[in-house]
Amino acid sequence: MRPKILIADSISQRGIEELEAGDALEVTVRTGQSEAELVQLIPEFNGLVVRSQTKVTAGILQAAAKLRVSRPVGPRVMSPMAMPIVPR
C-alpha cells in the first residue's frame, strides 16, 4: 500500500508531479479546507503538504493518527528536510 499524501495548499503542478513521480505515493489535492474539514480528512493520510494558507493546529495533529511527516513548502522555507511527526 502506497503512503497517502494530502496537499492542503496550492503548489505548482511541477511539485505535484514530483510527488507523483514513480507512483510511490498516492497524492490527493484538497485546497481551501477549513480546520474542521481537515480534521475529518487527515486520519487517512501519512503526509501533509502545506504552504502559508493552511495552519496546522493541535486539533488537526490530534486527528492525524497515521501522519508521519508534515512538510511546509515555498521560497521562504529554510530547510529542505521534512518535519517528522513525533510518535505518540
C-alpha positions as CSV (number, residue, x, y, z in Angstrom):
1,M,0.0,0.0,0.0
2,R,1.4,3.4,-1.0
3,P,1.7,6.2,1.6
4,K,-1.1,8.8,1.1
5,I,-0.1,12.4,0.9
6,L,-2.5,15.3,1.3
7,I,-1.7,18.6,-0.4
8,A,-3.7,21.2,1.6
9,D,-2.5,24.4,-0.1
10,S,-1.9,25.4,-3.7
11,I,1.5,24.3,-5.0
12,S,2.9,24.2,-8.5
13,Q,1.9,21.5,-10.9
14,R,5.5,20.6,-11.1
15,G,5.6,20.0,-7.3
16,I,2.5,17.7,-7.6
17,E,4.2,15.8,-10.5
18,E,7.4,15.4,-8.4
19,L,5.4,13.8,-5.6
20,E,3.5,11.5,-8.0
21,A,6.7,10.5,-9.9
22,G,7.5,6.8,-9.7
23,D,4.0,6.0,-8.4
24,A,5.4,5.6,-4.9
25,L,2.9,8.0,-3.2
26,E,-0.8,8.4,-3.5
27,V,-1.3,12.1,-3.8
28,T,-4.6,14.0,-3.1
29,V,-5.0,17.7,-3.6
30,R,-7.7,19.3,-1.4
31,T,-7.1,23.0,-1.1
32,G,-9.2,25.6,0.8
33,Q,-10.3,23.3,3.5
34,S,-11.4,24.6,6.9
35,E,-9.9,23.3,10.1
36,A,-13.0,21.1,10.7
37,E,-12.8,19.7,7.2
38,L,-9.1,18.9,7.6
39,V,-9.8,17.1,11.0
40,Q,-12.2,14.9,9.0
41,L,-9.8,14.3,6.1
42,I,-6.5,13.9,7.8
43,P,-6.9,10.5,9.6
44,E,-6.3,8.5,6.4
45,F,-3.1,10.4,5.3
46,N,0.5,9.7,6.1
47,G,1.9,13.0,5.0
48,L,0.7,16.6,4.7
49,V,2.0,19.4,2.4
50,V,1.1,23.0,3.3
51,R,2.2,26.5,2.5
52,S,1.1,29.6,4.4
53,Q,-2.7,29.4,3.9
54,T,-3.3,26.2,6.0
55,K,-2.5,26.4,9.7
56,V,-1.8,23.0,11.1
57,T,-3.5,23.2,14.5
58,A,-3.3,20.9,17.5
59,G,-6.7,19.6,16.6
60,I,-5.6,18.6,13.1
61,L,-2.5,16.9,14.6
62,Q,-4.6,15.0,17.2
63,A,-6.8,13.7,14.4
64,A,-3.9,12.6,12.3
65,A,-3.4,9.1,13.6
66,K,-1.3,7.9,10.5
67,L,0.6,11.2,9.9
68,R,4.3,10.7,9.8
69,V,5.5,13.8,8.1
70,S,4.3,17.4,7.6
71,R,6.1,19.5,5.0
72,P,5.9,23.2,4.5
73,V,6.8,24.3,1.0
74,G,7.7,27.6,-0.5
75,P,10.5,30.0,-1.2
76,R,10.9,31.0,2.5
77,V,11.3,27.5,3.8
78,M,14.8,27.4,5.3
79,S,15.4,23.7,5.5
80,P,14.8,21.3,2.6
81,M,14.1,18.5,5.2
82,A,10.7,17.2,6.0
83,M,9.5,17.6,9.6
84,P,8.9,14.2,11.2
85,I,5.9,13.8,13.5
86,V,6.9,12.7,17.0
87,P,5.2,9.3,17.8
88,R,2.5,9.5,20.5
